[in-house]
Amino acid sequence: MKEIDVVIIGAGSAGLSARSEVSKITSSYVVIDGGKLGTTCARVGCMPSKVLIQIAEDFHRKAKFAEEGIILDGTLSIDKVQAMKHVRKLRDRFVRGVMSGMDSWMKTNFISGYAELIDAHTLKVNDEIIKFKKLILGAGTTPNVPEIFKPYPDNIVTTDSFFEMESLPKSIAVIGLGVIGLELGQACSRLNVETIGVARRKVLAGISDPQLSSYAVSKFSEMMNLSFDGIQSVEKDGSELVITTGDKSVRVEKILVTAGRGLNLSRLNIANIGLDNTKVPEFDVNSLSLKQHPHIFIAGDTTGDKQILHEASDEGKIAGYNAVNSRTVFKRRAPLMITFTDPNIAFCGMKYSELKSAQLPFEVGEVSFEGQGRSIVKLKEIGMLYIYGHKNSGKILGAELMGPDAEHLAHLISWSIAQDLTVYDMLAMPFYHPVVEEGLRTALRSLRGKVDERPEVGPLEIPLQ
């Protein structure tokens, strides 16, 4: 039996960040993971999806060539096999980058296997018993597959298996239009895959602002085939599946299920320490320690909250630090979420729904990218931006946006929120011409006219009517 100061379950983004903090204080630690290494982001998430999206955007751009006077001699086609080879080539490069950072401690502080808790200070892995003082749960998640699809394993793919396909299928149904479903669905549609995206309600990528939601549904419905009637039935017909959604049936080779991800807690058997295997344990959001077992910490996707890399890494650092130091409360970064569709969708700070729930007095500044100068030049004039400011002070509270280069606009807004800037502070910043950021300035001007506080103009500011 081994006795270890800190055990870390999971070598994903949270677990690796936790390890970096723990290792600063003690060498008596072990990281346990029985799955494929390289993190969800690098292996099956953020990175390979962005490679496919880039291929799709490059190929789709051909639709604008003639308008710009670019004449192709012959046709531009897509080699789907080569496209997927390219995705895997870059995916493997990203995974190697993660793995290379593990070389210095793998031989001494890593166990390949799946742990099972025996009690609150003991676990078993590969028939070995380990006693620990502190435990960090960064076990991650696994894609959910609804029961209706389980009889057809040959036709069903998840994000864990999508990038292993040798080629893209002729046709595909994407179930779930959250961030991943919308990203991969649009990419497939643009790569000459007959695609239908299916959801149970008219919400895309988690948009909560009602005006932006309606606009996004309208615009994406023009770009790809969408249904918001859910799945009524699935039947096998030869090598294909026939799905019925609403009043229509569609025949597809593959179904990509993006219906969320379930927690990897049942294999760990947290029921042995009085917790529910199917639910996120109650934990203190500041220290990330479990309320029932304060010496156990939880981080990353396992919290069931913001399942994105930078949040998982931050939580891993917080959990790792608190496991080997006096409990410390860390200020969290301003929320930032980006969907890499074209146009991008992004959220910064508090979303519209969160502001409503908090009953904060806020006003909304808005701009349309239809007719916005730089967007016209780029032939990408689709999008709306809604920025929220406190009614009394003008402090920037959040934003929901969809538009060209929104991934960059979202960073500017979230940085401003992190610095507690007001609408007046942001308008005092330089805006070049012609850039997409001028659209943000228009939205800020719209917001400025609705808030109460009106500070005196500073010496380097130009009064704007």
N, C-alpha and C positions, 0 to 999 in steps of 0.2 A: 504493500500500500504506500502510495506517495502522499506527501503532505506539501501543499502548494499555497503560497500566499494569495495569488489571484488566478482564477481560471476565466478565460474568455471563450465563450461559445460563438463561433462564427468568424471566418477570415474575410468578411466583406469590408465595405468602406467603414462601417462603424467599428467592427472588431479590430481592423488594422490601425485605426486612429486611437482606439483605446489602448492597444498594445504599445504605441509610441509613447503614451503618457505613463503607463505602468512601468515600462522598461527604464524610465529615467530614475525611478526610485528603487526598484527591486529586480533582481534576475530570477526570483522565485515566482515565475508565472508560466502558464502554458496556454496556447491557442489551440482549440479543438474544432476541426471542420471535416466532415465526411463527404462533402460534395466537390464539384469541380472548382478549382481555385481561380482567382483572377477578378473577382467581384462581379455582381450583377450588372453594374454599369458597363464595364469593359467587355464582358462576355456576351450578354444577351440584352442589354438595355440601351443606355444613352448613346454609346459610341457606334455599335454596328447599325443602329437605326438611323443615325445621322449620316452614315456613309450611304445607305440606300436612299435616304431623302435627298442627298446631294446629287446622286446619279439621276434621280427622278426630276429634280429641278433643272439640271443641265439639259436633259433630254427634252423636257417640256418647253424650254426656252425657244425651241425651234419654231413654235407657233407664232413667235413675234418677229422671226427673221425677215419675212417678206415685207412686213410693215416698215422695217428699218432699212430696207433695200439690200438685205443680205440674201443672195441667191445661191441656193444649193444646186450643184450639178449632180443630179441623181437624187436618191432618197436617203434620208437619215433613219436608220433602224436601230433597234435595241437587241443586243445579244443577251438574253436573260441568264444564260449559264455563266457567261463571262462576268455579268453584273454581280451575280451572287458569289463568284470566285473572288472578285475584288472586295466585296463586303467582308468575306471571311479572312482575306489576306490582311486587311487593315485591322479587323477585329483581333486577329492573332497577335498583331504587333502591339495593340493596346494591352492585351492580356500579358504579353511578355514584359511590358513595362511594369505592370503591377507585380508580377512574379519576381522580377529582378530586385525589387525593393525588399523582398522577403528572404533573400539568400543568406543574409548575415545571421539569421536566428532560426531558420527552419529546422536545422539538424538538432538543435538543443531545446527549442521551446515550442515545437509544433507536434500535434498528434493528429493523424488522419483517421477519422472515425466519427461515429455519432454517439454523443453522450446521453446518458439517462440519469436523471436525478434519483438518488436513493433517499436522501433526506436533505435538510436545508444546508448542510455542510459537507455532503458526500455525493459523489457521482461515480458512475461506471462507464468506461469507454474501452472497447475491445477487450472485455473481461478484466480490465485493470481498475482497481478502486483508487480514487483520488479524494483526499480530504482537502478542503479549501477554506480559507478565511473569508475571501470575497469572491463574488461571481458576477460576471458581466454577460448579459444575454444580448447577443447580436446575431441571432440565428437566422434572420432574414425571412423571406416569404417564398411561396410557390404559387404558380398560376392556378386560379380557380377554373374548373371545368364543370359547368352545370350538367346535371344528370341527363338532360335531353340529348347531349352530344356524346356521352360516354360509350354508347354502342357502336360508334363509328371511328375507332382510333386511327385507321389508315387515312381518314380524310380530315382529321382534326389536328391543327397546329396551335401552339401557344407561343408566346414570345421566347420561351426557353428552347423551342425547336424550330422556329421560323427561319432563323439564319443558317440552319443546317440543311435546308432544302437545296438540292443541286441546281434547281432552276425555279423561277417563279411559275406558278400554275397559269393555265389559260384563264381560269375564273376563280374568284374567291369571294366569300362573304365574311365581312368583319363584324364580329358581334361585340358591341360595346363601343361607344364613341367618346370615350374619355381621351386623355392625352395620347396614349399609345395607339389606340384604335384609330383615331383621326389621323395621326401622323402616318402610320403604315398604310392605312386605307387610301389616303390621298396619293402616297408614293406608288402603290400598286396601280391605282387608276391611271396615273401619268406614265406608267411603264407598259401600257397596252395590255394590262390585265383587266378583264371584265370584272368590275368590283361593285359590290353593294355593301354599304355600311348600315348596320341595324342597331337601333337603340329602342328603349321603351318609353322615352320621353324626349321632347325637343330641347335638349341641352347638349352642348358640345364642349368638351374639354374643361368642364367645370365652371363655365361662365355663369356668373350670378346676376350681373347687371341686366335687367330685363330688356333694355333697349339694345345693348350690344348682343345679347343672346338672340333676339329676333333677327337682327342684322346678320349675325354669323350663320344662323340656320339658312337664311335666304341665300347668302352668297355661296356657302359650301354646297348647297343643293344644286346650284347652277354649275358647280365644278365637278361634282361626282354624284352617283346614284345613292340616295339616302332614304331610309325608311325609319319611321319612329313608331311603328306598330308592334315591335317586339317579334319574337318567334312563336308561331302557333304550332308548327309541326316540322319534323325532319324525317325524311324517308330516303332509303338507299335505292338508287336506280342504276344498275350496272356498276361502273366504277365511280359514279358521281352521286352527290346528294341533292335532293330537291327540298328546299326550305320554303315554307309558307310564312309570309309576313304580311299582315293586313289582308288585302284582297288580291294579292298576287303571289305566284309561286316562281321561284328562281332556281335554276340548275347550276351547281357549282362543283368544281373539282375539289376545292379545299374550303374549310371554314377556319378562320383565325379567331380564336376566342381571346378577347381582351376584357374579361369580366372581373377584373380585380385580382388581387393576390392574397392567398391565405397565409396565416402565421405558421411558422415552423416550430410550434410549441408542443404538439402532441407527441412527436418522437422523443422530445426531451422529457416528457411525462412530468410536467410541473404539478400534476394532480398529487404526486407523492409528497409535495410540500404544502398541500392544502389549497392549491389554486386550480382554476378551470383551464383544462388543456385547450379549449376552443376560444378563449378570450384573452385580451391584453390584460395583464394583472394591473391593479391599481398602483400608480407610482407617483412620486413627487415630481412635478414638472420642472422644478428648479435643480434638484440634485440628481434626478433620474433614479433614485433608489426606490425599491418596492416598499409600499406602506406596510405590508404584512411581514416582510423580511428586509429590513433596512441595509443589510450587508450584501444584498443582491441588487444589481443595477440593470437597467434596460436601455437599449439605444438602437438607433437606425430604424429600418423598416419594421422591426419587431414591435415598435411602439404603436404601429397602425396609424400614425399621423402623417406628416409630410414625408412621403417616400421618395426622396430625391437625394442625390449624392451629397451636396454640400451640407444639407441638414443632417444626414446620417454621420458624416465626418465630424461635424460639430458635436453631435450628441455622443459619439464615441470618445471624443476628447474630454467632454464633461464627465462622463461615466468613469473613464480611465483615471482622470485626475482625482475625482472624489473617492475612488476605490483605494488610493494609496496616500491621500493627503487629508487634511481637515476639510470637512464639507464646505464647499464654496458655491455661491450663487453667481452664475455668469450672465451677463447681459447678452441676450440672443440677437442675432442679426435681423435686420428688417426682412420680412418675408418677400421672396422672389420666386416666381414660377413661370416657366416658358414652355410653350408648345411649339415645336419646330415645323409647323405646317407652313404653307405659303398662301396667304400671308401668316406671319407668326401671330400667336395669341399669347398674352402675358398678363400676369397679375403682380402687383407690387403693394406692399403694406397690407392694409385691411381691404378685403373685398367688399363690394356693395352689400352683400347679404350680412356680412359681419358688422358693418356699420349700422345697418338696420336693427340687428339683434341687440347691439350695444346701446341703441337709442341715442347715439351721438348726434348733435346738431351739425349737419354737414351740407355743403353745396357741391354742385357738380359743374365742372368745366368740360367742354367737349369740342371735338374737331372731327371733321370727315377728311379722309385722305383722298377722296374723290375730288379731283380738281386742285390738289396740293402740288405745288411746283415740281419738286424733286421726284415725287411719285409719278407725275405725268411723264417726266423724262425717262424714268426707269420702266415705263409701261406697266406699272404696278399700282395703279390708283384704286385700290380696294382697302377699306378699313375705317374704323372709328376708334377714337380714344376718349375715355371718360376718366377724368382725374378728380379726386375727392379732397376737399379742403374743409377744415373746421369753420363753421359758420361765423364764429366770433373772432378768432385769431388769424384765420387764413393759413394755419399750419397744414401742410400736406399730410393726408392720412392714408391715401391709397390710390390705386388706379386699376382699371381693367381696360385692356386695349387689344385691338386686332389691326395689324397693318404692316406695311413694308418696313423691314429692319426694326420691328418691335422688340426684338431681343436686345437691341442696344438702347432703345428708348426706355425700356423697362429697367435697365441698370441705372440710367441717369435718375429716374424717378425714385428707385429704391435707395440709392445713395443719398438723395435729398431727404428722404424720410428718415434715414439713419442719422442724418445730421440735424434733424428737427427743423428743417427749413420751412419757411412760409412761401406762399405763392409770390410774394414780393421779392423774397430772396432769390427764388428761381428766375424771376423775370429780370433780375439785375445781372444775370449771367450772360455771356456773349452767345449769340446765335448767328452762325455764318449763313450765307446765301449762295446758292440754293442747296439746302439740305433737308432731310426728312424731319430733323429736329425743329424746324420752323413750325411743323404741325403741332408739336408739343407747346411751343410758344403761343400759338393761337388758342389752344385749350386753356393754357394758364391765364391768358387775357380774359377768356370767357369766365373763368373761375374768379378772377380778381374783381370783376364787376358785381359779384354776388355775395362776397364776404364783408363783414362789418369793419374790421380793423384796417385802417389806412395810414401807415406810418409816413413820416416825412421822407421826401426823396433824398437819397444820399448824393454826395458830390459827383460820383461817376455814373449815376443813373440818368437816363433820359426819360422825362415824363412822357407817358404814352396816353393818347386820348382813347 
